[in-house]
């Protein structure tokens, strides 16, 4: 059963748009890079041949075979869309969906479950708002709270799905450019970082579906209880509303960590979300306040030293210590002791 509010329709439309965009971008970039590919292949053969002729690289049959295989693979991945889509693109576009189906183990599609929970949450919020009146304004607050929490969880999960799909479409469309970096050792790290980013965005829908498949059953049960209470008029549903809101908060916090999970495994992803931006701003503000405190502390220390300098002899006298003589007077007294006046007896 499809969602009433069309979450599955949105994802299907995104999939259709992405598929056309990736293929179009790949073929356009592949055609534009054809002269560059020819030049790089000639340079690759020239560098390899010169290294053999000058003795910088001893001749090895298997090394030569490996270089030939690299050339053939790079040329095929850059110029042949069917080969690229079969052995690289579909691995990251269709692979997550198949893996999510295996992980769900027949318990239901997480996208379908998300649509059902969203339908139940909004219908429950509507039922609560219909019960609100001048004497029961609390129902209006609870109804809007359930509505906005349902919308927030569904929107954030949908955002993660669409983000991963769009990022994969853009990265796979740029694949011909990055596959050229495989030819030389000095540029191979660029392709490694590119592959890590692709792997990162392929993991995001897997973790999102896992969180939804495990945790959305909790608010689904809570919403069913709330609907049963409201339909039977057996109570005001306050306890059920609190349970619904708490379960949605837990799901939202777990979804908030999905990008971090994917970035930690892939080793090349970006963990960017509003929480990280806030944390960065808080860190900058804390650093600035720390610098200001240090500067203020040093200024206060100088001011205190100037104020307390005339009182130092009094403090030393009160502690029973000999008073500190002024520097010039102390030097003069030491000079007189060393060189007594001329009229003094020896």
N, C-alpha and C positions, 0 to 999 in steps of 0.2 A: 504493500500500500504506500503510495507516494505521499509526501508531506503536503499539507494543505497550503502552506506558505511558500512552497516551491524551492526548498533548499537543494534537493536533488536536481531540479531543473537548472538552477544556477550553476552547479558543478558540471552538469552535462554540457551546458553552453560554453563554459570556460574550457572544457576539454576539446570541444570542436574548434573553438577559436585558436587554441594553443597549437593543435595539430597542424592546421594550415599555416600558422605563423612560423613554426619551426622549420617546416619543409621549404617554405618560400625564402626565409632568411638564409638557410643553409645553401640552397641552390644559387642565390644571388651572390653570396660571399664566395662560394666555390668558383663561380665564373670570373669574379673580379680578381681572385688570387691565382688564376691559371698561369699568367706570365711569371709571377713571383715564385710559384712552385717549380716551374721549369728552371729558373735561375738558381734556386736553392739546391735543386737536384744536381745541376752541373757543378756548383760549388762544392757540394758534398763529395761527389766523385773526384773532383780535382784535389781537394784536401786529402782525401784518403789515398789517392795515387801518389801525390807528392810525398806524403809521410812514408810510403813504402819505398819510393825511389831514393829518398835521402837517408834512409835507415833509421828514422825516428820511430818507426813502427815496424817491428819484424813481421814478416809474412806468416800468416796463420790461416789455414783453410777455413776453420770454423768461425773465426772472427770475420773473414770475408763474407761467409754465408750469412752471418748475423747482420752485417751492414746491408747486404742485399735485401734481406727480409724486412729490415726497418724501412728501407726505401719503398718497397712494394706496399707495405702496410700504410705508410703515410700517404702515398699517392692514392691508394684505394679509399682510405677514410676521408680524404679531402675532396675527392672528385665523384665518388659513387654514393648517392643518397641511399639506395636500397641496402647496400652493404653496411653503411654506417647505421641506419635505422635498425637493422636486424641484429647487429653484434654490439652496438654501443647505445644507441638512443632508446630502444625498447627495454634495455636492461634497467634504465632509470625511470622510464615512464610507465611501463606495464608491470615491471618487477615489484614495486611497492604495493600495487593493488592485489597481485597474486599472493604476496607475503601476508597482507592484511587478511585475505580470505582464509589462509591457513591458520593464522593466529586466532581468528574469531571462532574457528572450529565449529562452524554451523550455528553459532549463537546469534547470527543476524549481522546485517551490514551496519557498521557504525554510522554511516551517513544517514541511513534510514532511521536508525535509533535516535540520532540527533534531531531529525525532523519530527518524529513522534513526540519527543520530550518538549520541543518548542511548541507544538500544537497544544499539548496538554497544559503547559505552563500558561500560555496566553489565554486559553479557554477558562482555566481556573481563575486567573486574574480578572477576566470579564465577569465571571459568576460572583466573585467577591465584591466587585464594584457595584453590581446590581443590587446587592444586599445593603449597600451603604445608604444612609439617610442623615437627616439633621441630628438625630440622636446617636447615630453609630458612624461617626466620621472616621473612627479607627479602622473600619473595614476598607475605606478608601485608601488610606495610607498603606495598609497591608497588601491590597490588591495591586497598587502601583509598584510596590516593592517586589512582589512576585513577578510582575510583568517585566520590569527593568532587569532583574537578575536573570530571568530566562533569556531575554534578548541579549544581554551581555555575554553569557556563556555561549549561546549559539553563534553570535557574531564573531567572537574571538576564535572559536573553532573553525568557522568558515573562513576567517581571515588567514589562519595558518594553512588551510588547504589551498586557498587561492594563491597565497604568497609562494608556497612551494611549487605549484604548477607554473606560475608565471616566471619564477626564477629559473626553473628547469628549461622552460621554452626559450628564454633569452640565452642561457648558457649553451644549450644544444645548438641553437642557431649560430652561435659564434664558434662552434667546434672546428671548422676548417682552419680558422686562424690559429687556434691553439695547438692543433695537431702538427703544424709546421715546426713548433718548438721541439719536437721529439728528435729532430735530425741531429742536433749538436748537443754536446754535454753541457756547454755553458748556458744554454737556454732551456734545458730539460726541466729545470725547477719550475718554470712558468706553467708547463703542462701539469706538473704534479700538483701545484696549488689549484689549478683549474679543475682537475679531477676531484680534489678534496671538496671544493665548493659544490660540484655536482652531486657528490655523494652526500654532503650535508643536507642539501635541499631535498634529496630523495628520501632521507631518513625522517624528515619532519612529518609528512603525512602518516608514516608508520607509527611514530610515537603518539601523534594526535589521535589516531584511530584506536591505539591501545588504551590510552587514557579514557577516551569516550566509551569504548566497549566495556571497560572495567567499572568506571565510576558513574556513568549516566543511568545505570539501573537504580542507583540510590535515589536521585531526585524523581525518577519515573515512578517508583513505588510511593514516595512521599506525595507526589501530585495525585496519584490514584486515591490515596487515603483522603487527601483534601477534597477532591471531587466527590467522594462518597459521603463525607460528612456534610458538605454543602447541599448535596442533592437530597439527603435524608432529613435535613434540618435537625440533626441530633446534637448540634453544638455550634459554636462560633468558629471553630477551626484554628484557634490561636496557636495551639501546640503544633498542629500540622504545618501551619504557615512558617513557624520558626524553624522546623525541621527542613522544610523546602529551601528556605533562604540559606541555612547553614550548609546544606549539601551543595547548593549552587556556588557558594563561596569556595568550598573545597575544590570543586571541579575547575573553577576559574583560576585558582592558585596553581593547580597542577598543570593546566594548559599554559600557564605563564612560564613554566620551566621546560617546556618541550624544546624550544630552540637551544637552550643550554645543553640538554641531553644530546641533541644531534651534533652540536658544535664540539662537544667533548669527545665523541666517538670518532667523528671524521677528522678532527685535528685541523680543520681549515675553515670552519664556519664562523659566522658572526652572530653573537648573542645580543641582538639589538631589539629592545622593546622599551616601553615607557619606563619600566622599573630601572633598567640600566641607565637610561638618560637621566632619571632623577638621582640615581646613585652617583653618576659622574658629576652632576651639578652640586650635589651635597659634598662630594669629595673636594671639588674646587673651592667651595665656600669654606669648608673646614680648614683647608690649607691656608687660605687667605686670612681667616680669623687667627690661626696659629701664628702666622707671620706678624699680624697686627699686635697680638699679645706679647710676642717676643720684643717687638719694637717698643711697645708701651712699657714693658718691664724694664728694658734697658734705660729708657728715658726717665722712668720713676727712680731707678737706681742712681742715676746721675744727679737728679734733683735732691734725693735724700742725702747723697754724699755732700752736696754743697751746703745743705741745711745743717747737717750734723757735724761738719768740720769744726766750727767754733766751739762745740760742746765736747769734743774729744778729750781735752785736758781735764775737764771736770769729771768725765767718766773714768779716766785713768786714776785720778786722785781718789775717787770713791772706791775703786777696786784695790787701792793700796799699791799701785804701780808707780814707778817714777815717771814723771812727766816727760814727754818727748820734747826734746829741745829742737828749736828751729834749725834747719839744715845749715845755714850760714854761721849761726852762733856756735853750733857744735864743731864745725870745721875750724873756726877761729880759736876755740878753746883747745882743740887738739894741737894746733900749730904752736900755741903759747907753751904747752907742756913739752913739746919737742924742742923748740928753740926758745929758751928763757931769755929775758931781757939782758942787756949788756952789763947793767950794774948789779946783777944778782950773783951771789957767791956760788961757786961751783961746789 
